[in-house]
Amino acid sequence: MENTVKEKLIAYQVAEKVAVIGNISRAVLFEGKLSECSGVLQSALDRLAAEGGGSLQVESGTFPLERSLLVGSFVTVSGSGRSTCFQVNENSQDGRGIVVKDCSGARVEKLAVVGEGSTPCGESGIVFDNCGDCVLDSVFAKNFEKYGILLDNNSFLFRVVNCSAAGNADANIMLKDLCNTHAGDFPPRLVSNCTVYGGGVGIRLLNSTVVNISSCLVYQAESHGFLLECGKYNANSVLITGCRTFQVGGSAVYAKDAHELNVSSNTFCWQREHGIVLDNVNWAAINANCIMDNGVRHDPPQCGIVLKRGTRGAQVSGNTVFNWPEQQPMDQGIVEDESCYKNIIANNIVSYYLNRDVVSEGKLSESHGNLSENMAYAPAQGTPLDEPPYDGSLVPIHKMWKCMGPFENEQFGFTYPDFKRDPLINYIQKEA
């Protein structure tokens, strides 16, 4: 019986060819034209899967994919950082880059997957489909028509860590249909230490349960920073903590029909719409968040935290909700409509609003211990807003700092600076 050594495989690009060698034998195992890149790399991945797992190291280079790469159980695909770049163009057979499907223990790390072209193309960069205990680490995905990273079809116990996604039209990171699995009813999932910028929604969850999202950054998403929705199934038991959003086009967090929600210890700033929206949410903890500059460049003015459409059992406490003086004021700081039931709004700080600090109209709801100031804290007169020292002075409504820019509001007679999106768009297209 012939003894075969299981060895790590190494893929590299030379001239217009792609080759795969064994790291021990150094023998060329698979090779082909660069235009046949998917077939060459898939042969290597199939060999590893047939051996019960192993590692494919892809060296620096640009690898065009005519179809997606399928990764099997216990197989690791590693690159050399973003210098290992897989390209998906409009002629791709399925519009996907790397797919991990129906398997366990797979790992994809240290590489980039991009939609080729100046506008989004292809469907998704990296897809986990019905997978268990898989890892996505230090991967960059940009410029896809739907998602940069897609976690789908009851995948469970996955970790998406240290990743970046940019300019993906629907959502940069998408979690979809993650409910019951063959490994149990409610296994957890983790998305941590990820940075997303541009594109549609920052991080979106649809029919996804038991998800921890921690230490993630969302910058200039055109829609919401975090969007949680319930479609056919539930969107329950999601934790968002230690995250930051900046200059998103919608709300920082919009939760619709998403229950058992915990949004704590985050910083949300410069959102075009409301800060946090609870839309028909049962049981929520909205605690210790800093929510600033709500409804910037938006007419009419927006609110810091909104509870509506039957939201019940929510605790909104210990939040700091305010707008800076160079922004238009909020409409109201925290508002709960009359359809809501048995919520507690307590011990929040609210500053700089037009109408009321806290509006609690829900049946049997309580509001107490909130402190408010219908003014904005401002730096010393003549001091630029981004430079110390600040003297803690107050700026009343209708006497805000006058800043030049493209957004005009007739109610206040001022012109406000708008988000500068062109620099980020240029960065995504040319440098990221």
Steps between C-alpha positions, in 0.01 A plus 500: 500500500644833398553751778389852409596805700225750562656834422404861495430632152639829368343691210681775317476709186785528252464694177161396358483168682384363835669203664451296818788312661545291813700667775694178571535331163523834311337315211263690274162341565268725299559780253324693228450833333406799712162499324451147639581608854179372661549150362862477614427619853185288527702189416726580793206558734334176390818307572519644851134421567547143380793463742280607791624858511817701467632840403527693175737796517437747218794733443479864395340567165173583328292191423196546269217261583274381220296311763498479879747296701334233718671431833435170679509380860818556700664685212682830560555754222761759592635793305785744552274786609325724249780440251323167441200627304223294342307690233139431401383666180165536329565185293532276806272196483343554843621845604663372820860488612558240772220270621514282811195272477358203692814442701672543838830631627598699191705817523560787256755765594740776397379578149280733296201429275385788279242564234693620198406839357420854604143404599383202709485173309451136589271385778708438813866482590509226766210270591455263795200279416371240749835475676600418856796623705669685214724807518542806279800702614681807364318498166409801286196501267393791283292616207227235472141559390358330809734409784867508578463224759189277518425261789201298385271199535527407869878525527595482867786537746688708244746776580542795266790697645741774396335537158431806285234556236446806283268629230266200485167620369243321720703439815866467581438211740174304475368235740196324354273213605705397802258329735472134592772261387580129491733563798226644723236766514693812600876475448681836520682697231768768531593804291781693666763764432383565144513828309251582223473814295296638212245276330138455608434370853803458722405169668159349424316212667193335350335205678812455711510401866758480779766728355768696686630806315787666683767763439392568142534830313256629238600806299290687242262218415235647272218333697482386864805412703338183644170370360315215672189359333266207543359344185382140491675411825620685810774758543550447871770516765751734337767687697665813359773630729818702485423613144520838329315649204586825331319692225249233396217595267225338708478419871794366697285203609161410352337191657169383352317198646828405670461385858734433795718786381796640693667820373750613763817705535518625142577837342270609216565835335398711202209287379271652240189355666416393859770358723331173611156379387309219672217406263276231652773363725430289810755503781790730432785648703618832357763602752808719538517615138632836384264612221594831345417720202169339413323607181789702362428661162148360518173684464293453714724460808529150646517344848763325708308184599158397366268228638200429278248249362430304815852480641477356852720390785785733402742662743652824371741622763831669557529634145647837405300649212600835351584705193803723469432873454614511138217256418130569489332388824313173534123506479473307828760312699319173583147431380262208567166495319164401647501152345787393729461321833689468830832655409738682735680817391727604783820680594585631155665831409337692213632824353404732214154430366212698348192368677539266797780307663310177578154404375357185661145421383499121530246325721641426847842627396719698740729796446708641783841628599578647158698826486472738208633830371330676213832643393825370355840511663748692290867596494612847599390769257722502194665167577477244217273211595778247461751680719520555878449674732127467558342722762175307541286793386149439369359588163119549495269376229507719185847634590712213382841535347466604139694263277528525125402199291249359253204420729259788568212500747255788470369452855833606646635708215835323518706296262653182638795300367402167353677165504795495263445170321717551190831444681380163633358394164829585333691311768288186456537505122870585475680400818305266729 
